[in-house]
Each structure stands twice: as structure tokens, then as C-alpha cells.
């Protein structure tokens, strides 16, 4: 079963607006990661936040993590048409044995110029 | 620099035919290697992962197998493809530890 579930499934915004995507997960984690996928391409790693961190920034990206609610959010500020892509959260679950990530189904973001 | 190569980009194969997808990594040693499958509109399903040469762990019983004949080579195979094997196959690697994955560009497999 999927560990991470993104919300919303699809999001359409105007260029310049902020985009917020959410991820909920079920079990305790070591870290949570966000990835981006352009249509028909591989995934690109955006940001990793560890379980003892609450917020992390990278350029126009801001990620928050609330381990008590088992949720994370990805904020893209001042969106651009080039941000159009699918965004996935992935979790590294505690006790999973060897290192492996479980991915959600993704949020499809469309930024309208 | 570290790169990952995955080929072919697209593949159309008849039902019952064999499959071999190859993935190679450059610029790193002893990586963890992964094969994922992505169905249309779905998330990524982990198929196989490997922590070393000859060490393969399977996550989902299926018609596929994987091998790691060399440290930086990961191969996904099938003896007889099924229609349900169609999908987007992604290879990825990570360093030992708990960092991010680097993905290949993917192979779009259509079984007809």
C-alpha cells in the first residue's frame, strides 16, 4: 500500500501564485522527500527533510513536516510555467530494514502563463 | 560527476516475448540500486532493490526478475511478457545511508 498520499491530486494556478501541496503518511519515518517529474521523464529529487526538522527551504521551495500529524507540505512560491509537473512525496519508514522509499501517487501541478 | 543511464527510452513488445532493460551508474561505487514501475496516473511501485552485487530483493511477486552482475549495472528481465507488464519503468540509485534517489530517464514499455 502507498505510504504517502498527496493532496490535491491536481492543482491549477496562475503564474506568479503560490502552490501548496500536501502529503500524509501512516508510519514513523526517518525522513521525507519531495520529487518532481516532468511528463514522461524520470523523477528529480527536490528536497529532503529529516524527522527531527520542522521546516526547510531551497530557493522558491519551502517544506514543512509535522510528525505528530504525519503530514508534510510543499510550497512553491511565485510559480512559473516551468514548474508545471507532477510532485511526489516519498517516505523512508522507520524499521524498513534496508533503505527504500515509498512514493505517493503525486500531485499534478499546472501553472498557467 | 555521477550519472545514471537507462535504456531504451521506449519499447513495444508482443505478449510472450522476453524483456531486458538495463541501467548503469557512473561516478559512484557500491550504490543501492532500485527498479520502480509507474502505471498511468499512479505512484511508483518498488519492484526490486539491490544493496550489492548479486544481492536482489523483490518487493512484489510478478513476472519479472532482476540481476546485478556488476557493481553499477542493474538489469530487469522477463522470460515472457504479459499485457499487465506495460508501464513506465524507472531505475534509480542512492548512496548507502538515507539520502535522495537519483532516477534514470525511464523506459516506456508497451506490451501488445
Interface residues (C-beta under 8 A of the other chain):
Chain A: X2 X4 X30 X31 X33 X35 X40 X41 X42 X43 X44 X45 X48 X88 X90 X92 X98 X99 X100 X101 X102 X103 X104 X105 X106
Chain B: X6 X32 X34 X36 X41 X42 X43 X44 X46 X49 X51 X57 X59 X88 X90 X92 X94 X96 X97 X98 X99 X100 X101 X102 X103 X104 X105 X106 X108
